[in-house]
Amino acid sequence: MWADEAALDAAARRLDGWESSFTDRADRAKHLAAQVQALTGTARSPDRTIEVTVDPTGLLIDLRLDEQTRQYTAAHTARQILATTHAARTDLLRQLTEATTRVLGADDPTAQAIIESHRQRLAPGQGPPDAHR
């Protein structure tokens, strides 16, 4: 079947290399998934009366209102909560980007796809300038 032993050895080395590469990528993916699950994004309003924390998916998991918020209208407080939630999601996206590039590398196409997916979910309208919507 094989013309010579050298060709057989070369093919076996290539297969071993592929297997090692797949194993390494799977290990890095597991490591990244564990890191991402532990992340939260947090932000405070400029006047420090509102603090928001979001989970790894961007959902609100904690909201702290200082007693000073009673001085403002409900509409003002609602706008501040929304703006601070957006800032917390931005913080989360920054952390996700850092973790992904640290584990997979900035030039890795998978890393870029993961980051873009998170960007679209956490910061709609904040994609790269050439992104098609």
Secondary structure, 3 states (H helix, E strand, C coil): CCCCHHHHHHHHHHHHHHHHHHHHHHHHHHHHHHHHHCCCEEEECCCCCEEEEECCCCCEEEEEECHHHHHCCHHHHHHHHHHHHHHHHHHHHHHHHHHHHHHHCCCCHHHHHHHHHHHHHHCCCCCCCCCCC
